[in-house]
Amino acid sequence: MGAGPDDEEINAPQEYVQLFENWVAKYDMEDTPDLENFNKEGRALAVELKKIVGPSYKIIFIGEGLEEEEISDENTL
C-alpha cells in the first residue's frame, strides 16, 4: 500500500511535502525531463522521507528507467 508524504499517518513536515510536490510538478511540466537529475532528486527525497518515518515504514524508490530500491536505515546515514 502506497502513501504520500502528506498522508495523515506519515504526517511529514509541510516543508518536506512542498519539496515533494514541487519535484512531482517539475516532472509533470517538462516535455523532456532530465531523468538523471529527476531520479537523483527523487532518491534524495526518498532518503529524507525514510529519516522522517524511521524503521517502522518501508520506503521504496522507483526511478524512471531504474529498478526499485528499498531505502534502508543505512541509506540515511
C-alpha positions as CSV (number, residue, x, y, z in Angstrom):
1,M,0.0,0.0,0.0
2,G,1.5,3.3,-1.0
3,A,1.1,6.6,0.8
4,G,2.2,10.1,0.0
5,P,4.2,12.3,2.4
6,D,1.0,14.3,3.2
7,D,-0.8,11.1,4.4
8,E,-2.1,11.7,7.9
9,E,-0.4,8.5,9.2
10,I,3.0,9.7,8.0
11,N,2.5,13.4,8.9
12,A,5.7,14.6,7.2
13,P,6.6,18.3,7.9
14,Q,4.9,20.7,5.5
15,E,8.4,21.8,4.2
16,Y,9.0,18.2,3.0
17,V,5.6,17.9,1.5
18,Q,6.2,21.1,-0.5
19,L,9.5,19.8,-1.8
20,F,7.9,16.5,-2.8
21,E,5.0,18.3,-4.6
22,N,7.5,20.6,-6.4
23,W,9.5,17.7,-7.6
24,V,6.4,15.9,-9.0
25,A,5.2,19.2,-10.6
26,K,8.6,19.8,-12.2
27,Y,8.5,16.4,-13.8
28,D,4.9,16.9,-15.0
29,M,5.6,20.3,-16.6
30,E,8.7,19.3,-18.6
31,D,8.3,17.9,-22.1
32,T,11.6,16.1,-21.9
33,P,12.7,16.0,-18.3
34,D,16.4,15.4,-17.3
35,L,15.8,11.9,-15.9
36,E,19.2,11.6,-14.3
37,N,18.5,14.7,-12.2
38,F,14.9,13.8,-11.7
39,N,16.0,10.4,-10.3
40,K,18.7,11.9,-8.2
41,E,16.3,14.4,-6.6
42,G,13.7,11.7,-6.1
43,R,16.1,9.3,-4.4
44,A,17.2,12.2,-2.1
45,L,13.6,12.8,-1.2
46,A,13.1,9.1,-0.5
47,V,16.1,9.1,1.8
48,E,14.8,12.1,3.6
49,L,11.3,10.5,3.9
50,K,13.0,7.4,5.5
51,K,14.6,9.7,8.1
52,I,11.2,11.2,8.8
53,V,9.3,7.9,9.2
54,G,12.0,5.7,10.6
55,P,12.3,2.0,10.7
56,S,8.5,1.3,11.1
57,Y,7.9,2.2,7.4
58,K,9.2,0.6,4.2
59,I,10.3,3.2,1.7
60,I,10.7,2.1,-1.9
61,F,12.1,4.4,-4.6
62,I,11.4,3.5,-8.2
63,G,13.2,6.0,-10.5
64,E,12.3,6.4,-14.2
65,G,14.1,3.6,-16.0
66,L,15.6,2.2,-12.8
67,E,15.0,-0.9,-10.7
68,E,13.1,-0.4,-7.5
69,E,15.3,0.2,-4.5
70,E,14.3,-0.1,-0.8
71,I,15.7,2.8,1.2
72,S,17.1,1.3,4.3
73,D,18.2,3.0,7.5
74,E,21.8,2.6,6.4
75,N,21.0,4.8,3.3
76,T,20.1,7.7,5.7
77,L,23.4,8.0,7.4
